[in-house]
Amino acid sequence: MNLRSAVPALAVFLTPWLALAAQPRPILPSVLVLPSGPRTLALGDVGITSRDDEVIFFNPAQLVIANGFSMSGERYAPGSSGAALSAVTRFNGGGIGIGVRTQSSDGGFISAPVTPTPFEQTALSSSLEATVGIAQAYKGVRFGIAGKYAEQDLGISRLQRGLVDVGASKVVFGAYTVGVAVQNLGQDADLPGPLEAELPRQATLGVSRGGPVGEFDLFGTAAVSWVRSNTLVPAGGLEVNYSWLSGYNIALRAGARRPLIGEEALTAGAGLTMDRLSIDYALETFTGGRIGNRLGLRIR
């Protein structure tokens, strides 16, 4: 066979494989990329320097100062919903936290919403994450590590993985909290057929600051993440708090993010604190005019 005849034959052979390679790989388990709490979601889904218990899903180093117990749930679209539960307790000068997230769909919106098209037609899918983390401070720097079990049940098969998160944080210039975390370290999983799933590995750098401004308390946060798809994802948010009585507080929040597949940029929410109990609400925007609504309770 000469070169002129070999090139068309090689092209015919390679075309289906090149087409498969060009398709986006599904991000699974999908629960790993979903929100974990209404406050962080309202702030652009930025939680790397949060002091709330759901920080276990963002940066285990912050377990040193985090506190509380919370649970929340969200409806992404008809037939698709998710929930989260997390708690933190003090331990040996640091903190220990646990967290569980779940997501389920009856079809068409599996990863709510970042699963590429070839995997949006599964009739039934569910996803689970269970995490345990520990953190300690050393010479003013907080360090944390979390181990997690994550799975995706696609109906015809189940993906199961053990993963690790690591993080660090520090207060700088007396007012700014800076945090860094690398998440979802583990082995990619094969799916039935020619495509492979992609773990949502990411590295995040973030900063936050809060303080009084007149009658209000302001809190701002921002972060940039490098995600597995070689995409930089900046996000951030602002919270305005007003307290009319000791222990009672109302908060308004707004955020923005660089949208991934199926998302829109804007998030927003509000919260009411009465002594140790907080009630929080957040919304996130999706393509096609859809809105996800998340409601949560927290006890400090």
Contacts in CASP RR format, 6 or more apart in sequence:
PFRMAT RR
TARGET T0000
AUTHOR 0000-0000-0000
METHOD contacts of the structure
MODEL  1
MNLRSAVPALAVFLTPWLALAAQPRPILPSVLVLPSGPRTLALGDVGITS
RDDEVIFFNPAQLVIANGFSMSGERYAPGSSGAALSAVTRFNGGGIGIGV
RTQSSDGGFISAPVTPTPFEQTALSSSLEATVGIAQAYKGVRFGIAGKYA
EQDLGISRLQRGLVDVGASKVVFGAYTVGVAVQNLGQDADLPGPLEAELP
RQATLGVSRGGPVGEFDLFGTAAVSWVRSNTLVPAGGLEVNYSWLSGYNI
ALRAGARRPLIGEEALTAGAGLTMDRLSIDYALETFTGGRIGNRLGLRIR
1 9 0 8 1.000
20 194 0 8 1.000
20 195 0 8 1.000
23 116 0 8 1.000
23 118 0 8 1.000
23 195 0 8 1.000
24 116 0 8 1.000
24 229 0 8 1.000
24 261 0 8 1.000
25 116 0 8 1.000
25 195 0 8 1.000
25 196 0 8 1.000
25 197 0 8 1.000
25 198 0 8 1.000
26 111 0 8 1.000
26 115 0 8 1.000
26 116 0 8 1.000
26 118 0 8 1.000
26 119 0 8 1.000
26 191 0 8 1.000
26 195 0 8 1.000
26 197 0 8 1.000
26 198 0 8 1.000
27 33 0 8 1.000
27 111 0 8 1.000
27 114 0 8 1.000
27 115 0 8 1.000
27 197 0 8 1.000
27 198 0 8 1.000
27 199 0 8 1.000
27 200 0 8 1.000
27 228 0 8 1.000
28 111 0 8 1.000
28 115 0 8 1.000
28 119 0 8 1.000
28 127 0 8 1.000
28 152 0 8 1.000
28 159 0 8 1.000
28 189 0 8 1.000
28 191 0 8 1.000
28 197 0 8 1.000
28 198 0 8 1.000
28 199 0 8 1.000
29 127 0 8 1.000
29 128 0 8 1.000
29 129 0 8 1.000
29 150 0 8 1.000
29 151 0 8 1.000
29 152 0 8 1.000
29 159 0 8 1.000
29 161 0 8 1.000
30 103 0 8 1.000
30 110 0 8 1.000
30 111 0 8 1.000
30 112 0 8 1.000
30 114 0 8 1.000
30 115 0 8 1.000
30 125 0 8 1.000
30 127 0 8 1.000
30 152 0 8 1.000
31 82 0 8 1.000
31 101 0 8 1.000
31 102 0 8 1.000
31 103 0 8 1.000
31 127 0 8 1.000
31 128 0 8 1.000
31 129 0 8 1.000
31 150 0 8 1.000
31 152 0 8 1.000
32 127 0 8 1.000
32 129 0 8 1.000
32 150 0 8 1.000
32 163 0 8 1.000
32 183 0 8 1.000
32 184 0 8 1.000
32 199 0 8 1.000
32 200 0 8 1.000
33 111 0 8 1.000
33 114 0 8 1.000
33 200 0 8 1.000
33 260 0 8 1.000
34 74 0 8 1.000
34 82 0 8 1.000
34 101 0 8 1.000
34 103 0 8 1.000
34 111 0 8 1.000
34 112 0 8 1.000
35 41 0 8 1.000
35 45 0 8 1.000
35 74 0 8 1.000
35 84 0 8 1.000
35 282 0 8 1.000
35 284 0 8 1.000
35 294 0 8 1.000
36 54 0 8 1.000
36 57 0 8 1.000
36 58 0 8 1.000
36 72 0 8 1.000
36 84 0 8 1.000
36 86 0 8 1.000
36 101 0 8 1.000
37 54 0 8 1.000
37 70 0 8 1.000
37 72 0 8 1.000
37 84 0 8 1.000
37 280 0 8 1.000
37 282 0 8 1.000
37 294 0 8 1.000
37 296 0 8 1.000
38 72 0 8 1.000
38 269 0 8 1.000
38 271 0 8 1.000
38 280 0 8 1.000
38 281 0 8 1.000
38 282 0 8 1.000
38 294 0 8 1.000
38 295 0 8 1.000
38 296 0 8 1.000
39 50 0 8 1.000
39 52 0 8 1.000
39 54 0 8 1.000
39 239 0 8 1.000
39 253 0 8 1.000
39 271 0 8 1.000
39 280 0 8 1.000
39 282 0 8 1.000
40 46 0 8 1.000
40 47 0 8 1.000
40 50 0 8 1.000
40 52 0 8 1.000
40 54 0 8 1.000
40 58 0 8 1.000
41 74 0 8 1.000
41 267 0 8 1.000
41 282 0 8 1.000
41 284 0 8 1.000
41 294 0 8 1.000
42 237 0 8 1.000
42 239 0 8 1.000
42 253 0 8 1.000
42 254 0 8 1.000
42 255 0 8 1.000
42 267 0 8 1.000
42 268 0 8 1.000
42 269 0 8 1.000
42 270 0 8 1.000
42 280 0 8 1.000
42 281 0 8 1.000
42 282 0 8 1.000
42 283 0 8 1.000
43 220 0 8 1.000
43 221 0 8 1.000
43 236 0 8 1.000
43 237 0 8 1.000
43 238 0 8 1.000
43 239 0 8 1.000
43 253 0 8 1.000
43 255 0 8 1.000
43 267 0 8 1.000
44 235 0 8 1.000
44 236 0 8 1.000
44 237 0 8 1.000
44 255 0 8 1.000
44 256 0 8 1.000
44 257 0 8 1.000
44 267 0 8 1.000
45 235 0 8 1.000
45 257 0 8 1.000
45 267 0 8 1.000
45 284 0 8 1.000
46 206 0 8 1.000
46 221 0 8 1.000
46 222 0 8 1.000
46 223 0 8 1.000
46 235 0 8 1.000
46 236 0 8 1.000
46 237 0 8 1.000
46 257 0 8 1.000
47 54 0 8 1.000
47 55 0 8 1.000
47 58 0 8 1.000
47 59 0 8 1.000
47 221 0 8 1.000
47 223 0 8 1.000
48 55 0 8 1.000
48 58 0 8 1.000
48 59 0 8 1.000
48 62 0 8 1.000
48 169 0 8 1.000
48 179 0 8 1.000
48 180 0 8 1.000
48 181 0 8 1.000
48 204 0 8 1.000
48 205 0 8 1.000
48 206 0 8 1.000
48 221 0 8 1.000
48 223 0 8 1.000
49 55 0 8 1.000
49 59 0 8 1.000
49 62 0 8 1.000
49 169 0 8 1.000
49 177 0 8 1.000
49 178 0 8 1.000
49 179 0 8 1.000
49 206 0 8 1.000
49 207 0 8 1.000
49 208 0 8 1.000
49 221 0 8 1.000
50 58 0 8 1.000
50 59 0 8 1.000
50 62 0 8 1.000
50 66 0 8 1.000
50 208 0 8 1.000
50 221 0 8 1.000
51 62 0 8 1.000
51 65 0 8 1.000
51 66 0 8 1.000
51 67 0 8 1.000
52 66 0 8 1.000
52 67 0 8 1.000
52 68 0 8 1.000
52 70 0 8 1.000
52 298 0 8 1.000
53 66 0 8 1.000
53 67 0 8 1.000
53 68 0 8 1.000
53 69 0 8 1.000
53 70 0 8 1.000
53 86 0 8 1.000
53 87 0 8 1.000
53 88 0 8 1.000
53 97 0 8 1.000
53 298 0 8 1.000
54 70 0 8 1.000
54 72 0 8 1.000
54 84 0 8 1.000
54 86 0 8 1.000
54 99 0 8 1.000
55 62 0 8 1.000
55 63 0 8 1.000
55 66 0 8 1.000
56 63 0 8 1.000
56 66 0 8 1.000
56 86 0 8 1.000
56 88 0 8 1.000
56 97 0 8 1.000
56 98 0 8 1.000
56 99 0 8 1.000
56 131 0 8 1.000
56 133 0 8 1.000
56 146 0 8 1.000
57 84 0 8 1.000
57 86 0 8 1.000
57 99 0 8 1.000
57 101 0 8 1.000
57 129 0 8 1.000
57 131 0 8 1.000
58 181 0 8 1.000
58 204 0 8 1.000
59 144 0 8 1.000
59 165 0 8 1.000
59 167 0 8 1.000
59 169 0 8 1.000
59 179 0 8 1.000
59 180 0 8 1.000
59 181 0 8 1.000
59 204 0 8 1.000
60 133 0 8 1.000
60 134 0 8 1.000
60 135 0 8 1.000
60 144 0 8 1.000
60 145 0 8 1.000
60 146 0 8 1.000
60 165 0 8 1.000
60 166 0 8 1.000
60 167 0 8 1.000
60 181 0 8 1.000
61 135 0 8 1.000
61 142 0 8 1.000
61 143 0 8 1.000
61 144 0 8 1.000
61 167 0 8 1.000
61 168 0 8 1.000
61 169 0 8 1.000
61 179 0 8 1.000
61 181 0 8 1.000
62 135 0 8 1.000
62 142 0 8 1.000
62 169 0 8 1.000
62 179 0 8 1.000
63 88 0 8 1.000
63 94 0 8 1.000
63 95 0 8 1.000
63 96 0 8 1.000
63 97 0 8 1.000
63 133 0 8 1.000
63 134 0 8 1.000
63 135 0 8 1.000
63 144 0 8 1.000
64 93 0 8 1.000
64 94 0 8 1.000
64 95 0 8 1.000
64 135 0 8 1.000
64 136 0 8 1.000
64 137 0 8 1.000
64 142 0 8 1.000
64 144 0 8 1.000
64 169 0 8 1.000
65 142 0 8 1.000
66 88 0 8 1.000
66 95 0 8 1.000
66 97 0 8 1.000
67 88 0 8 1.000
67 300 0 8 1.000
68 87 0 8 1.000
68 88 0 8 1.000
68 298 0 8 1.000
68 299 0 8 1.000
68 300 0 8 1.000
69 86 0 8 1.000
69 87 0 8 1.000
69 88 0 8 1.000
69 298 0 8 1.000
69 299 0 8 1.000
70 84 0 8 1.000
70 85 0 8 1.000
70 86 0 8 1.000
70 87 0 8 1.000
70 296 0 8 1.000
70 297 0 8 1.000
70 298 0 8 1.000
70 299 0 8 1.000
71 83 0 8 1.000
71 84 0 8 1.000
71 85 0 8 1.000
71 86 0 8 1.000
71 296 0 8 1.000
71 297 0 8 1.000
72 83 0 8 1.000
72 84 0 8 1.000
72 280 0 8 1.000
72 294 0 8 1.000
72 295 0 8 1.000
72 296 0 8 1.000
72 297 0 8 1.000
73 81 0 8 1.000
73 82 0 8 1.000
73 83 0 8 1.000
73 84 0 8 1.000
73 294 0 8 1.000
73 295 0 8 1.000
73 296 0 8 1.000
74 81 0 8 1.000
74 82 0 8 1.000
74 83 0 8 1.000
74 292 0 8 1.000
74 293 0 8 1.000
74 294 0 8 1.000
74 295 0 8 1.000
75 81 0 8 1.000
75 82 0 8 1.000
75 292 0 8 1.000
75 293 0 8 1.000
76 82 0 8 1.000
76 109 0 8 1.000
76 112 0 8 1.000
76 113 0 8 1.000
76 286 0 8 1.000
76 290 0 8 1.000
76 292 0 8 1.000
77 109 0 8 1.000
77 112 0 8 1.000
77 113 0 8 1.000
77 286 0 8 1.000
77 290 0 8 1.000
77 292 0 8 1.000
79 104 0 8 1.000
79 105 0 8 1.000
79 106 0 8 1.000
79 107 0 8 1.000
79 109 0 8 1.000
80 103 0 8 1.000
80 104 0 8 1.000
80 105 0 8 1.000
80 106 0 8 1.000
80 107 0 8 1.000
80 108 0 8 1.000
80 109 0 8 1.000
80 110 0 8 1.000
80 112 0 8 1.000
81 103 0 8 1.000
81 104 0 8 1.000
82 101 0 8 1.000
82 102 0 8 1.000
82 103 0 8 1.000
82 104 0 8 1.000
82 112 0 8 1.000
83 101 0 8 1.000
83 102 0 8 1.000
83 103 0 8 1.000
84 99 0 8 1.000
84 100 0 8 1.000
84 101 0 8 1.000
84 102 0 8 1.000
85 99 0 8 1.000
85 100 0 8 1.000
85 101 0 8 1.000
86 97 0 8 1.000
86 98 0 8 1.000
86 99 0 8 1.000
86 100 0 8 1.000
87 97 0 8 1.000
87 98 0 8 1.000
87 99 0 8 1.000
88 95 0 8 1.000
88 96 0 8 1.000
88 97 0 8 1.000
89 95 0 8 1.000
89 96 0 8 1.000
89 97 0 8 1.000
91 134 0 8 1.000
92 136 0 8 1.000
93 136 0 8 1.000
93 137 0 8 1.000
94 134 0 8 1.000
94 135 0 8 1.000
94 136 0 8 1.000
94 137 0 8 1.000
95 134 0 8 1.000
95 135 0 8 1.000
95 136 0 8 1.000
96 132 0 8 1.000
96 133 0 8 1.000
96 134 0 8 1.000
96 135 0 8 1.000
97 131 0 8 1.000
97 132 0 8 1.000
97 133 0 8 1.000
97 134 0 8 1.000
98 130 0 8 1.000
98 131 0 8 1.000
98 132 0 8 1.000
98 133 0 8 1.000
99 129 0 8 1.000
99 130 0 8 1.000
99 131 0 8 1.000
99 132 0 8 1.000
100 128 0 8 1.000
100 129 0 8 1.000
100 130 0 8 1.000
100 131 0 8 1.000
101 128 0 8 1.000
101 129 0 8 1.000
102 126 0 8 1.000
102 127 0 8 1.000
102 128 0 8 1.000
102 129 0 8 1.000
103 111 0 8 1.000
103 112 0 8 1.000
103 126 0 8 1.000
103 127 0 8 1.000
103 128 0 8 1.000
104 125 0 8 1.000
104 126 0 8 1.000
104 127 0 8 1.000
105 112 0 8 1.000
105 122 0 8 1.000
105 124 0 8 1.000
105 125 0 8 1.000
105 126 0 8 1.000
106 123 0 8 1.000
106 124 0 8 1.000
107 120 0 8 1.000
107 121 0 8 1.000
107 122 0 8 1.000
107 123 0 8 1.000
107 124 0 8 1.000
107 125 0 8 1.000
108 120 0 8 1.000
108 121 0 8 1.000
108 122 0 8 1.000
109 120 0 8 1.000
110 119 0 8 1.000
110 120 0 8 1.000
110 122 0 8 1.000
110 125 0 8 1.000
111 119 0 8 1.000
111 127 0 8 1.000
113 261 0 8 1.000
113 262 0 8 1.000
113 263 0 8 1.000
113 286 0 8 1.000
113 287 0 8 1.000
114 260 0 8 1.000
114 261 0 8 1.000
114 262 0 8 1.000
114 263 0 8 1.000
115 261 0 8 1.000
116 261 0 8 1.000
118 195 0 8 1.000
122 154 0 8 1.000
122 155 0 8 1.000
123 155 0 8 1.000
124 155 0 8 1.000
125 152 0 8 1.000
125 153 0 8 1.000
125 154 0 8 1.000
125 155 0 8 1.000
126 152 0 8 1.000
126 153 0 8 1.000
127 150 0 8 1.000
127 151 0 8 1.000
127 152 0 8 1.000
127 153 0 8 1.000
128 149 0 8 1.000
128 150 0 8 1.000
128 151 0 8 1.000
129 148 0 8 1.000
129 149 0 8 1.000
129 150 0 8 1.000
130 148 0 8 1.000
130 149 0 8 1.000
130 150 0 8 1.000
131 146 0 8 1.000
131 147 0 8 1.000
131 148 0 8 1.000
131 149 0 8 1.000
131 165 0 8 1.000
132 146 0 8 1.000
132 147 0 8 1.000
132 148 0 8 1.000
133 144 0 8 1.000
133 145 0 8 1.000
133 146 0 8 1.000
133 147 0 8 1.000
134 144 0 8 1.000
134 145 0 8 1.000
134 146 0 8 1.000
135 142 0 8 1.000
135 143 0 8 1.000
135 144 0 8 1.000
135 145 0 8 1.000
136 142 0 8 1.000
136 143 0 8 1.000
136 144 0 8 1.000
137 143 0 8 1.000
140 170 0 8 1.000
140 171 0 8 1.000
141 168 0 8 1.000
141 169 0 8 1.000
141 170 0 8 1.000
142 168 0 8 1.000
142 169 0 8 1.000
142 170 0 8 1.000
143 167 0 8 1.000
143 168 0 8 1.000
144 166 0 8 1.000
144 167 0 8 1.000
144 168 0 8 1.000
145 164 0 8 1.000
145 165 0 8 1.000
145 166 0 8 1.000
145 167 0 8 1.000
146 164 0 8 1.000
146 165 0 8 1.000
146 166 0 8 1.000
147 162 0 8 1.000
147 163 0 8 1.000
147 164 0 8 1.000
147 165 0 8 1.000
148 162 0 8 1.000
148 163 0 8 1.000
148 164 0 8 1.000
148 165 0 8 1.000
149 160 0 8 1.000
149 161 0 8 1.000
149 162 0 8 1.000
149 163 0 8 1.000
150 160 0 8 1.000
150 161 0 8 1.000
150 162 0 8 1.000
150 163 0 8 1.000
150 184 0 8 1.000
151 158 0 8 1.000
151 159 0 8 1.000
151 160 0 8 1.000
151 161 0 8 1.000
152 158 0 8 1.000
152 159 0 8 1.000
152 197 0 8 1.000
154 191 0 8 1.000
156 192 0 8 1.000
157 191 0 8 1.000
157 192 0 8 1.000
159 189 0 8 1.000
159 191 0 8 1.000
159 197 0 8 1.000
161 186 0 8 1.000
161 187 0 8 1.000
161 189 0 8 1.000
161 199 0 8 1.000
162 186 0 8 1.000
163 183 0 8 1.000
163 184 0 8 1.000
163 185 0 8 1.000
163 186 0 8 1.000
163 199 0 8 1.000
164 185 0 8 1.000
164 186 0 8 1.000
165 181 0 8 1.000
165 182 0 8 1.000
165 183 0 8 1.000
165 184 0 8 1.000
165 185 0 8 1.000
166 181 0 8 1.000
166 182 0 8 1.000
166 185 0 8 1.000
167 179 0 8 1.000
167 180 0 8 1.000
167 181 0 8 1.000
167 182 0 8 1.000
168 179 0 8 1.000
168 180 0 8 1.000
168 181 0 8 1.000
169 177 0 8 1.000
169 178 0 8 1.000
169 179 0 8 1.000
169 180 0 8 1.000
170 177 0 8 1.000
170 178 0 8 1.000
170 179 0 8 1.000
171 177 0 8 1.000
171 178 0 8 1.000
172 178 0 8 1.000
175 209 0 8 1.000
175 210 0 8 1.000
176 207 0 8 1.000
176 208 0 8 1.000
176 209 0 8 1.000
177 207 0 8 1.000
177 208 0 8 1.000
177 209 0 8 1.000
178 205 0 8 1.000
178 206 0 8 1.000
178 207 0 8 1.000
179 204 0 8 1.000
179 205 0 8 1.000
179 206 0 8 1.000
179 207 0 8 1.000
180 203 0 8 1.000
180 204 0 8 1.000
180 205 0 8 1.000
180 206 0 8 1.000
181 203 0 8 1.000
181 204 0 8 1.000
182 201 0 8 1.000
182 202 0 8 1.000
182 203 0 8 1.000
182 204 0 8 1.000
183 200 0 8 1.000
183 201 0 8 1.000
183 202 0 8 1.000
183 203 0 8 1.000
183 204 0 8 1.000
184 199 0 8 1.000
184 200 0 8 1.000
184 201 0 8 1.000
184 202 0 8 1.000
185 201 0 8 1.000
186 199 0 8 1.000
186 201 0 8 1.000
187 199 0 8 1.000
188 196 0 8 1.000
188 197 0 8 1.000
188 198 0 8 1.000
188 199 0 8 1.000
189 196 0 8 1.000
189 197 0 8 1.000
189 199 0 8 1.000
190 196 0 8 1.000
190 197 0 8 1.000
191 197 0 8 1.000
198 228 0 8 1.000
198 229 0 8 1.000
199 228 0 8 1.000
200 227 0 8 1.000
200 228 0 8 1.000
201 227 0 8 1.000
201 228 0 8 1.000
202 225 0 8 1.000
202 226 0 8 1.000
202 227 0 8 1.000
202 228 0 8 1.000
203 225 0 8 1.000
203 226 0 8 1.000
204 223 0 8 1.000
204 224 0 8 1.000
204 225 0 8 1.000
204 226 0 8 1.000
205 223 0 8 1.000
205 224 0 8 1.000
205 225 0 8 1.000
206 221 0 8 1.000
206 222 0 8 1.000
206 223 0 8 1.000
206 224 0 8 1.000
207 221 0 8 1.000
207 222 0 8 1.000
207 223 0 8 1.000
208 219 0 8 1.000
208 220 0 8 1.000
208 221 0 8 1.000
208 222 0 8 1.000
209 219 0 8 1.000
209 220 0 8 1.000
210 217 0 8 1.000
210 218 0 8 1.000
210 219 0 8 1.000
210 220 0 8 1.000
211 217 0 8 1.000
211 218 0 8 1.000
211 219 0 8 1.000
212 218 0 8 1.000
215 242 0 8 1.000
216 240 0 8 1.000
216 241 0 8 1.000
216 242 0 8 1.000
217 240 0 8 1.000
217 241 0 8 1.000
217 242 0 8 1.000
217 243 0 8 1.000
218 238 0 8 1.000
218 239 0 8 1.000
218 240 0 8 1.000
218 241 0 8 1.000
219 238 0 8 1.000
219 239 0 8 1.000
219 241 0 8 1.000
220 236 0 8 1.000
220 237 0 8 1.000
220 238 0 8 1.000
220 239 0 8 1.000
221 236 0 8 1.000
221 237 0 8 1.000
222 234 0 8 1.000
222 235 0 8 1.000
222 236 0 8 1.000
222 237 0 8 1.000
223 234 0 8 1.000
223 235 0 8 1.000
223 236 0 8 1.000
224 232 0 8 1.000
224 233 0 8 1.000
224 234 0 8 1.000
224 235 0 8 1.000
225 232 0 8 1.000
225 233 0 8 1.000
225 234 0 8 1.000
225 235 0 8 1.000
226 232 0 8 1.000
226 233 0 8 1.000
227 233 0 8 1.000
227 260 0 8 1.000
231 258 0 8 1.000
231 260 0 8 1.000
232 258 0 8 1.000
233 257 0 8 1.000
233 258 0 8 1.000
233 260 0 8 1.000
234 257 0 8 1.000
234 258 0 8 1.000
235 255 0 8 1.000
235 256 0 8 1.000
235 257 0 8 1.000
235 258 0 8 1.000
236 255 0 8 1.000
236 256 0 8 1.000
236 257 0 8 1.000
237 253 0 8 1.000
237 254 0 8 1.000
237 255 0 8 1.000
237 256 0 8 1.000
238 253 0 8 1.000
238 254 0 8 1.000
238 255 0 8 1.000
239 251 0 8 1.000
239 252 0 8 1.000
239 253 0 8 1.000
240 251 0 8 1.000
240 252 0 8 1.000
240 253 0 8 1.000
241 249 0 8 1.000
241 250 0 8 1.000
241 251 0 8 1.000
242 249 0 8 1.000
242 250 0 8 1.000
242 251 0 8 1.000
243 249 0 8 1.000
243 250 0 8 1.000
247 273 0 8 1.000
247 274 0 8 1.000
247 275 0 8 1.000
248 273 0 8 1.000
248 274 0 8 1.000
248 275 0 8 1.000
249 272 0 8 1.000
249 273 0 8 1.000
250 270 0 8 1.000
250 271 0 8 1.000
250 272 0 8 1.000
250 273 0 8 1.000
251 270 0 8 1.000
251 271 0 8 1.000
251 272 0 8 1.000
251 273 0 8 1.000
252 269 0 8 1.000
252 270 0 8 1.000
252 271 0 8 1.000
253 268 0 8 1.000
253 269 0 8 1.000
253 270 0 8 1.000
253 271 0 8 1.000
253 282 0 8 1.000
254 266 0 8 1.000
254 267 0 8 1.000
254 268 0 8 1.000
254 269 0 8 1.000
255 266 0 8 1.000
255 267 0 8 1.000
255 268 0 8 1.000
256 265 0 8 1.000
256 266 0 8 1.000
256 267 0 8 1.000
257 263 0 8 1.000
257 265 0 8 1.000
257 267 0 8 1.000
258 265 0 8 1.000
259 265 0 8 1.000
259 287 0 8 1.000
262 286 0 8 1.000
262 287 0 8 1.000
263 284 0 8 1.000
263 285 0 8 1.000
263 286 0 8 1.000
263 287 0 8 1.000
264 284 0 8 1.000
264 285 0 8 1.000
264 286 0 8 1.000
264 287 0 8 1.000
264 289 0 8 1.000
265 285 0 8 1.000
266 284 0 8 1.000
266 285 0 8 1.000
267 282 0 8 1.000
267 283 0 8 1.000
267 284 0 8 1.000
267 285 0 8 1.000
268 282 0 8 1.000
268 283 0 8 1.000
269 280 0 8 1.000
269 281 0 8 1.000
269 282 0 8 1.000
269 283 0 8 1.000
270 280 0 8 1.000
270 281 0 8 1.000
271 278 0 8 1.000
271 279 0 8 1.000
271 280 0 8 1.000
271 281 0 8 1.000
272 278 0 8 1.000
272 279 0 8 1.000
272 280 0 8 1.000
273 279 0 8 1.000
276 299 0 8 1.000
276 300 0 8 1.000
277 297 0 8 1.000
277 298 0 8 1.000
277 299 0 8 1.000
278 297 0 8 1.000
278 298 0 8 1.000
278 299 0 8 1.000
278 300 0 8 1.000
279 295 0 8 1.000
279 296 0 8 1.000
279 297 0 8 1.000
280 295 0 8 1.000
280 296 0 8 1.000
280 297 0 8 1.000
280 298 0 8 1.000
281 293 0 8 1.000
281 294 0 8 1.000
281 295 0 8 1.000
281 296 0 8 1.000
282 293 0 8 1.000
282 294 0 8 1.000
283 291 0 8 1.000
283 292 0 8 1.000
283 293 0 8 1.000
283 294 0 8 1.000
284 291 0 8 1.000
284 292 0 8 1.000
284 294 0 8 1.000
285 291 0 8 1.000
285 292 0 8 1.000
286 292 0 8 1.000
END
